[in-house]
Amino acid sequence: MATVELRFSALPEHVRTARLVAAAVARRAGVDEAVLDEVRLAVGEACSRAVGLHQSSGTSAPVKVVLIEEEKQFSIEVGDEAPRSAPGDRAPGGSAHEADAETEEDEMGLAVISGLVDDVEVTAGEHGGLIRMTWPTTPPAVALA
């Protein structure tokens, strides 16, 4: 089992790098070539979401991406450290309209990811959130002598 971990400052310009690294590692892990565009798009959406959450909450911690190669599957975990509040709570100075717009954008991002990836787990709490996406892999072909 191989693991690659990537951490980057919560800036939109780093999302592209995360997408490229994810696609390269997924290809090496044996994810079907036809699915690599979905991997790129899903990772881009998850990382963009994490960057947005960090920026809106003022979190300075890096966004964390973990790429995990297992025997028959490949997983990507995108983690953020943006605190989540209870429904109805608002950040000081924030309006209900701004909070609704952020929630709607967040739900749209999760819907896009769910449409791209069959196996998705989303968790969130007061210390941040995690999106885990998993794809099947095909074992490398064995040459016959």
VOZA-51910 format. One record per residue (C-alpha): residue in three letters; residue number from 1; x, y, z. Coordinates in steps of 0.25 Angstrom, whole numbers. Layout:
! VOZA-51910
+------+------+-------+-------+-------+
| resn | resi |     u |     v |     w |
+------+------+-------+-------+-------+
|  ALA |  NUM |     X |     Y |     Z |
...
+------+------+-------+-------+-------+
END
This chain:
! VOZA-51910
+------+------+-------+-------+-------+
| resn | resi |     u |     v |     w |
+------+------+-------+-------+-------+
|  MET |    1 |     0 |     0 |     0 |
|  ALA |    2 |     6 |    13 |    -4 |
|  THR |    3 |     2 |    27 |     1 |
|  VAL |    4 |     5 |    41 |    -4 |
|  GLU |    5 |     2 |    53 |     4 |
|  LEU |    6 |     1 |    67 |    -2 |
|  ARG |    7 |    -1 |    80 |     6 |
|  PHE |    8 |    -3 |    93 |     0 |
|  SER |    9 |    -7 |   107 |     4 |
|  ALA |   10 |   -22 |   110 |     3 |
|  LEU |   11 |   -20 |   118 |   -10 |
|  PRO |   12 |   -28 |   115 |   -23 |
|  GLU |   13 |   -15 |   115 |   -31 |
|  HIS |   14 |   -11 |   102 |   -24 |
|  VAL |   15 |   -23 |    94 |   -28 |
|  ARG |   16 |   -18 |    91 |   -42 |
|  THR |   17 |    -5 |    85 |   -36 |
|  ALA |   18 |   -13 |    76 |   -27 |
|  ARG |   19 |   -22 |    71 |   -39 |
|  LEU |   20 |    -9 |    68 |   -47 |
|  VAL |   21 |    -3 |    60 |   -36 |
|  ALA |   22 |   -16 |    53 |   -33 |
|  ALA |   23 |   -17 |    49 |   -47 |
|  ALA |   24 |    -3 |    44 |   -48 |
|  VAL |   25 |    -3 |    36 |   -36 |
|  ALA |   26 |   -17 |    30 |   -40 |
|  ARG |   27 |   -11 |    26 |   -53 |
|  ARG |   28 |     1 |    19 |   -46 |
|  ALA |   29 |    -9 |    12 |   -36 |
|  GLY |   30 |   -17 |     6 |   -48 |
|  VAL |   31 |   -29 |    14 |   -48 |
|  ASP |   32 |   -35 |    12 |   -62 |
|  GLU |   33 |   -31 |    22 |   -72 |
|  ALA |   34 |   -45 |    26 |   -76 |
|  VAL |   35 |   -48 |    30 |   -61 |
|  LEU |   36 |   -36 |    39 |   -60 |
|  ASP |   37 |   -44 |    52 |   -64 |
|  GLU |   38 |   -54 |    49 |   -54 |
|  VAL |   39 |   -42 |    48 |   -43 |
|  ARG |   40 |   -37 |    61 |   -48 |
|  LEU |   41 |   -50 |    68 |   -47 |
|  ALA |   42 |   -54 |    62 |   -34 |
|  VAL |   43 |   -41 |    66 |   -27 |
|  GLY |   44 |   -42 |    80 |   -33 |
|  GLU |   45 |   -56 |    82 |   -28 |
|  ALA |   46 |   -52 |    76 |   -14 |
|  CYS |   47 |   -39 |    85 |   -13 |
|  SER |   48 |   -47 |    97 |   -18 |
|  ARG |   49 |   -57 |    95 |    -7 |
|  ALA |   50 |   -46 |    93 |     4 |
|  VAL |   51 |   -39 |   106 |    -1 |
|  GLY |   52 |   -53 |   113 |    -1 |
|  LEU |   53 |   -56 |   108 |    13 |
|  HIS |   54 |   -42 |   112 |    18 |
|  GLN |   55 |   -43 |   126 |    12 |
|  SER |   56 |   -57 |   129 |    17 |
|  SER |   57 |   -53 |   124 |    31 |
|  GLY |   58 |   -40 |   131 |    32 |
|  THR |   59 |   -33 |   118 |    34 |
|  SER |   60 |   -18 |   119 |    31 |
|  ALA |   61 |   -15 |   104 |    32 |
|  PRO |   62 |   -12 |    97 |    19 |
|  VAL |   63 |   -22 |    88 |    11 |
|  LYS |   64 |   -18 |    73 |    12 |
|  VAL |   65 |   -19 |    63 |     1 |
|  VAL |   66 |   -16 |    49 |     3 |
|  LEU |   67 |   -15 |    39 |    -8 |
|  ILE |   68 |   -16 |    24 |    -4 |
|  GLU |   69 |   -13 |    12 |   -13 |
|  GLU |   70 |   -19 |    -1 |    -7 |
|  GLU |   71 |   -19 |   -15 |   -13 |
|  LYS |   72 |   -32 |   -13 |   -22 |
|  GLN |   73 |   -35 |     2 |   -20 |
|  PHE |   74 |   -30 |    16 |   -20 |
|  SER |   75 |   -35 |    26 |   -10 |
|  ILE |   76 |   -33 |    41 |    -9 |
|  GLU |   77 |   -36 |    49 |     4 |
|  VAL |   78 |   -37 |    64 |     3 |
|  GLY |   79 |   -37 |    70 |    17 |
|  ASP |   80 |   -39 |    84 |    22 |
|  GLU |   81 |   -38 |    90 |    36 |
|  ALA |   82 |   -49 |   100 |    34 |
|  PRO |   83 |   -58 |    99 |    47 |
|  ARG |   84 |   -73 |    96 |    44 |
|  SER |   85 |   -83 |   102 |    53 |
|  ALA |   86 |   -97 |    97 |    57 |
|  PRO |   87 |  -108 |   100 |    47 |
|  GLY |   88 |  -114 |   114 |    49 |
|  ASP |   89 |  -101 |   120 |    55 |
|  ARG |   90 |   -94 |   131 |    47 |
|  ALA |   91 |   -80 |   137 |    47 |
|  PRO |   92 |   -79 |   150 |    54 |
|  GLY |   93 |   -83 |   161 |    44 |
|  GLY |   94 |   -88 |   151 |    34 |
|  SER |   95 |  -102 |   152 |    29 |
|  ALA |   96 |  -112 |   141 |    27 |
|  HIS |   97 |  -112 |   144 |    12 |
|  GLU |   98 |   -97 |   142 |    12 |
|  ALA |   99 |   -98 |   129 |    20 |
|  ASP |  100 |  -109 |   123 |    11 |
|  ALA |  101 |  -100 |   126 |    -2 |
|  GLU |  102 |   -88 |   119 |     4 |
|  THR |  103 |   -97 |   107 |     8 |
|  GLU |  104 |  -103 |   106 |    -5 |
|  GLU |  105 |   -89 |   107 |   -12 |
|  ASP |  106 |   -84 |    96 |    -3 |
|  GLU |  107 |   -96 |    87 |    -6 |
|  MET |  108 |   -94 |    89 |   -21 |
|  GLY |  109 |   -79 |    85 |   -20 |
|  LEU |  110 |   -83 |    73 |   -12 |
|  ALA |  111 |   -94 |    69 |   -22 |
|  VAL |  112 |   -83 |    71 |   -34 |
|  ILE |  113 |   -74 |    61 |   -26 |
|  SER |  114 |   -85 |    51 |   -24 |
|  GLY |  115 |   -88 |    52 |   -38 |
|  LEU |  116 |   -74 |    49 |   -42 |
|  VAL |  117 |   -70 |    38 |   -32 |
|  ASP |  118 |   -79 |    26 |   -28 |
|  ASP |  119 |   -72 |    24 |   -15 |
|  VAL |  120 |   -71 |    37 |    -7 |
|  GLU |  121 |   -71 |    39 |     9 |
|  VAL |  122 |   -73 |    53 |    14 |
|  THR |  123 |   -70 |    56 |    29 |
|  ALA |  124 |   -70 |    70 |    36 |
|  GLY |  125 |   -68 |    75 |    50 |
|  GLU |  126 |   -64 |    87 |    58 |
|  HIS |  127 |   -49 |    84 |    54 |
|  GLY |  128 |   -51 |    83 |    39 |
|  GLY |  129 |   -56 |    73 |    29 |
|  LEU |  130 |   -52 |    61 |    20 |
|  ILE |  131 |   -56 |    56 |     7 |
|  ARG |  132 |   -52 |    42 |     3 |
|  MET |  133 |   -54 |    38 |   -11 |
|  THR |  134 |   -50 |    24 |   -16 |
|  TRP |  135 |   -49 |    17 |   -29 |
|  PRO |  136 |   -46 |     3 |   -33 |
|  THR |  137 |   -33 |    -1 |   -39 |
|  THR |  138 |   -29 |   -12 |   -49 |
|  PRO |  139 |   -17 |   -20 |   -46 |
|  PRO |  140 |    -5 |   -19 |   -56 |
|  ALA |  141 |    -5 |   -29 |   -67 |
|  VAL |  142 |     4 |   -40 |   -66 |
|  ALA |  143 |    12 |   -44 |   -78 |
|  LEU |  144 |    11 |   -59 |   -82 |
|  ALA |  145 |    24 |   -65 |   -86 |
+------+------+-------+-------+-------+
END
